[in-house]
Amino acid sequence: MSFISCGNVPATTKQAMQKTPIAQDVTLRGTGSWLVDTTVANDRLVLRGRLGFLKGHAGLMVHATDTEQVDDLEMEFSARPGLTVSIMLEGRIGVRIGDREFTLTDSHTSQARAWMLTKPARLTRRSQKGQRIRKVHIIVTRDWLEALFPENDARPGAFEEFTRQNKATISWQPSKRILGLAEQIMNPPRQSEALEKLYVESRAIEIVSDAFSQFSDRTTADGGVLSTKQQERASRITDYIDHHFHDEIPLTKIARDLAMSVASLQRVYKAAYGKTVNEAVRDRRLAAAREAIQKNGLTVGQAAYLAGYADPANFSKAFKRRFGISPSAAKI
């Protein structure tokens, strides 16, 4: 993996990003980095850290990021058709592809994610200052997928359906094995360039394989099988919660905004994740409160208010039930 150091990157120097089969039309700001920014004023520090890129065989690419976000950042670029598999190790990023929005976040609050583009699209990425971003993105082109599943070897039905839907997305909880593979991509051992490329690419392929398995292994909480449409609906509900959990979001509003009935909303989410939508909103608020305690030093009372609890004692009980530790212990 070829990492580029981008310590103390100002936002003034403009370069042209190396074109790849996936990303193009990108304006760069910063010396020796792939930093894209259209909002930060000149001469302001944006981020510091490492950015890595590997172009593998036959249309497989790996992007790795380990950076400290010094200022708010918004990037917009053209993305070409292909499948992206994202493993977020630390941090939180908002993504918009056309009218579709979702959040990439670490495993404390959400899941790994894959999304499919069948035609070029504008992709916007937003992240806030004060956080560390550690992530691995693996991108494979349609040609790579076609070579993997030739015509005489039909790909799994649910996966076939997914790859034909533009802007389709699916999320899941990555296993410790997958998180470990992502860490290995981030920190490959010192060896020759050819062996390092093989090392990173082999781990990337295993992560992509795990993403494929989500289509054959995706079952309901009671052991049934989720259809691709149900998976898509469940992912949309999760995305909606990620973007609106800080607001008052009664079930009627969620259902209306997602063009679903309340009964269908509850049924699909419960089948996919084994809990109700209200329980998911509560868990997301608790996760945000935990992050605020750890990163911003909020008191228990402040965190309780952030999570929507009037009584700090009730918040502490819910927090310990969710995470197995008290809010005060989360500061350590």
N, C-alpha and C positions, 0 to 999 in steps of 0.2 A: 504494500500500500504506500503510495507516494503522498506524504503529508506535507503541507505547506504551513510554515509558521506565520501567524498573522498578529504578532504582538504589537500593541499600540498602533492600531490601524486608524489613520485619520480618514475623513470622509471626502477628501478632495480629489485625489489622483484617480483618473478614469482610465480603464483598460478595456480590452476586448476579451471576453471569456472564450476559452478554447471550445469550439463547437463540438457537440456530441450528437448522436442520433436522437437524444431525448430533449435536451435543452438548447434553446437558441434565443436570439434577440434579447440578450441580457446586458445591461449597463453595469459596469463594475466600478466601485469606488474603493480605494485602498491599495496599498503597495503589496504586491505578492500575495493577493488573496482573491477569493471568489465572492467578495462581498457586494451585494446588490442593494442599493438604497435610493429611494426617491424622496425621502422625507426629512432626513437629517441635515441640519445646516452645515455649511462648509467648515472644515477644520475641527469638527467635533469627533472625539473618539467614539467608535461604534462597538467594536468587539476586540477581544484578544484570545488567542488560543491556536488550535490546529484544525486544518481542513484537509481531508484526504480524498483521493479519487483513484479508482482503478478501473480500467477498461479491460474486461475479460474476453473470453472467446465468444464469437458468434452472437454478439448483441447483449451480453450481460455486463452491467456496470455497477460499481459499488461506490457510494459516497459515505464518508464518515466525518463526523463533526465532534469536536471537543473544544468548546469556546465559552468564554465568559461574556455575557451580554452587558456592555457598558452603557448602551443607549437603546431606546426603542428602535425597532427595525421593521421595515416593510419591504419585501422583495416581490417583484412581479416579473414573470418570464413566460415564454411560450414553451409548452410541453408537448412533445410529439407522442403518437400512440404507443402504448406499452403498459406493462403491469409493474407497479411499484409496491414493494413490501417494506414497511417501516418498522423498526424496533427502536423505541424511545427508551434510553437508559436513564436519562435525567433531563428535567426541564419540561417546558410546555410551549407548544407552537400551534397557532391557529392557521388553518389552511382553507382557502376558497378556490374552487374550480368552477367557474361560471356561476350558476345559482346554487351550487352545492357547497356547504360549509361543514367542516369537522375539526376536531382537535386532536393533535398528537401530544401525548403526555406520558409520563413515566408509569411504571407498573403499579405504583402506590394508588393511582387513581383511575387508570383506564387499561387499555389493551394494546397489543400489537395491531397493526392495520395494513390492509392491502387495498389498492384502488386501481381501476382499469380505465384507460382511455382508448377509445376506438378511433378517435380523430383528434387533430391538434386542438389545444385549448390553452387559455390564459390561466396561469396558476399564481395565486397570491399567497404569500407566507408572512405571517406576523408573529413577532415575539417581543416580549417586554424586557426592559433593562433590569439588572439586578439578579439574573438567574444564570445558571450554568446549563448549557445545552450539550448533551451527549447523545448522539443518535447514529444509527446506521440505516441508510436507504439502499435497497437493492432494486435495480431497474432492469427489466428484461423486455426486449422488443417483441413485436408480434412474430417476426421471423424466427426468433429464438423459441417461442411457444410452438410455432408450426413445425419446427424441426424436431422438437421434443415429442410432439404428438402428430406424426404423419397421418395421411388420410386413411391408411389401412390399420391404424391403431387409434381408435376413437378415444378421445379424452373423456374423463368422467362427466356425466350429464350435467350435474350442477355447476361444475367448473366451466363447461362449454357455454352454459347459459350466462354465467358471470362475465366471461371474456367477450361476449357479444353485446354487453350493455355498456354504453358510454357513461363514464363517471360512476360506475358501480363501485361500492366499497363494502368491506366486511372487516369487523374487528374481533379480536379474541385475546385471551389472557396467555401471554407467552410462558412457556415452561422454563424452569431453571436452566435446562439444557440450551434452549434458544437464547436466553439472556447471556449465558456463558459464551456461546458462539459469537454473539455480537461484541462482547468484551474482547474476545480473541482477535476479531477483525480490527477493533480499535487499537489493540496493542500487540501486533504480530512480533514474533521473535526475530532477532537479527540473523539474517541469512542472505544468500544471493538473491538478486532481483527475481530470477525465474522461480526459485523455490518460494519466495515470499508471495509472489503472484498466485502460485498454485495453492499455497496455504490459505490465503484470503478467499480465493474463488471457491475452494472446496467448502468452506464454511458458509459462504453466501448461498451456494446451491442447496445446502442442507436447510437453511432458513427458508428458502423459496419452497422447498419440498414440504416443509411444515405448513406453509401457507396453503399449498395444494390440498393437504390432508384435511384442512378445515371443511372442505366441500364434501368429503366422504364421511367424515366423523361427526359432523354437526348434528347433534341430537337435541331434542327438547329435554326439559328438566326431568320429565317422567320416563325418558328413554325412547320416545318417538323420534321421528326424523323431521328436521326443519326443512321446508322447501326454500329455494333460493329467494323467492319473494318474501317469505317470512324473515329470512336472515337480513335481507335488505331493509325491511320495515323495522326490525329490532335495532339495526345499526343507526337508522335515522332517528329513532327515539333516543338512543344513547347520545348521538350528536346534539340533539335538541337540548337534552338535559345539560350537557357540557357547556352549552352557550347561554343557557337561561337559568341555571340553578340558583343564581343570586337574586332572581326575581320571584314574585309570587306567581306560581304557574299551576293553577288548578288543572285537574285532568281534562275538564271541558276545553280549556284553552289549548293544551297540548294536542288534543285530538283534533280540534278545529284547524290549528296551524299545520298539522301533518295530514289533513284530509282523511281522517280515520274516525270511526265511532269510538266512544269511550270503551265500550265492551271489547272491540277489536284491539284497541290500544293495550288494554290490560292483558288480554288473552295472549297476544303475540309476545309481549315483553316477559310475562310470567313463564311462557313456554321456553323462551330462549335463555333466560338467566335465572329462573327459579325464584324470583322475587318480584314484588309489585313495583309499579312506576314510582309511587310515593316513597317506597323504601330506597329506590335508586337515587331519588332526589336527596333524601336524607343522607345517604352514604356519600354522595358527591359534596354536599355541604360540610360534612364532617372531615372529608379529605382536604378540602380547602382550608378549613380551620386548623388542621394539623400542619399543613404547609406554612400557614401564617405564623403559627407558634414557633416552628422550627427556624424559619428564615427571617421573620420580622420581630420575634420576641414578644408576641401578644400575650397579655395576661389571660387567665382562664375566663374571666368575665368578658373581656373583649372578644375572645374566640367564640364564646357562647353566643354573643350577639351576632357575630359574623355568620354563625351556623343557623341562626334563627331560633335560638333558645332564650326564653325570658329568664329561666332559672339556671344559673351556672351548675347547680347540683345535678339537675336532670341532664345537662350537657355532659358533665363528667361521667355519668353512668352510661350514656349512649356512646361516648368516646371510648370508654374502656371495653364496652361490649364489642365495638367495631374493630379496635386495634389491639386489645389485650393489654394496654398500658394506660395510665392516667394522663390527662393533659399536661400536668406538671412534669411527668417523666419524659414526655415527648421533647422537652426543651434540651434534654441532655444529649 
